């Protein structure tokens, strides 16, 4: 029995990442530009993945794909906020996918634009973006374990693009947890506040995209397109529920970060107040000696002890007596 070929080739032709002709049994066959141009709906379901910002891909989408010019314009637009638009029996979908950067192992959100029809699905992403989720689906197709229907493919894309979101949330939770431990230990530095500010920004950014993504998935789930099967809708509902849970986790993290920010601000204010109190107490201790020195330094007659060789030492002794007395008084009033 022959083993399926799992060698993944992509980007061999300009603007085309890959094109897969699904056999509706979990497998596929790769096509090139010529195969895409000669494809007919009777040949089977076709999945085309393009580079959105490539000239060749953009020209094919506008001139040869048979898609309405307004839809093609929307697919090629820079706007990447998640949304769904139904056009007759077809769907225009924009989602944000989570991808783990292989160079620095940092997760990032990247957009994916999708046009879904009963016999064809076109997905687009930028040249400098990578989506491991689509690679996993294609690998499943090459091993004969991929989606069998158009709705199943769209549901798997929606599921895969958010599966790495837990990595981001776990990392954010660990960062905020470490910051909370530092706040309890009252070991606050400028770097801690910078880390907290960065975590808050990432939380807000994720929440900004996941809210519309939840609404977009909900619209797909309840769309009346004929090619969305019952199983696909059930899978989309599971994906929507997962995104809702992630949004709830993000809201909880944002609240924790806000409380932590207020706590750190209160600690900084306490340190400033404590320093100001010490400086005020020091000024109060030095005030009487300064007043005495100022009076004795006036250029008028009648200054006591001006002609006495022991006057300086008497003055020093008086100051030595006054300072501890003032210190005890300030201590009694809890100013020190």
HELIX and SHEET records of a PDB file:
HELIX    1   1 UNK A   33  UNK A   38  1                                   6    
HELIX    2   2 UNK A   41  UNK A   43  5                                   3    
HELIX    3   3 UNK A   55  UNK A   63  1                                   9    
HELIX    4   4 UNK A   69  UNK A   76  1                                   8    
HELIX    5   5 UNK A  132  UNK A  142  1                                  11    
HELIX    6   6 UNK A  150  UNK A  160  1                                  11    
HELIX    7   7 UNK A  165  UNK A  184  1                                  20    
HELIX    8   8 UNK A  190  UNK A  221  1                                  32    
HELIX    9   9 UNK A  230  UNK A  296  1                                  67    
HELIX   10  10 UNK A  311  UNK A  332  1                                  22    
SHEET    1   A 7 UNK A  28  UNK A  30  0                                        
SHEET    2   A 7 UNK A  16  UNK A  22 -1                                        
SHEET    3   A 7 UNK A  45  UNK A  51 -1                                        
SHEET    4   A 7 UNK A 120  UNK A 125  1                                        
SHEET    5   A 7 UNK A 107  UNK A 116 -1                                        
SHEET    6   A 7 UNK A  90  UNK A 100 -1                                        
SHEET    7   A 7 UNK A  83  UNK A  87 -1                                        
END                                                                             
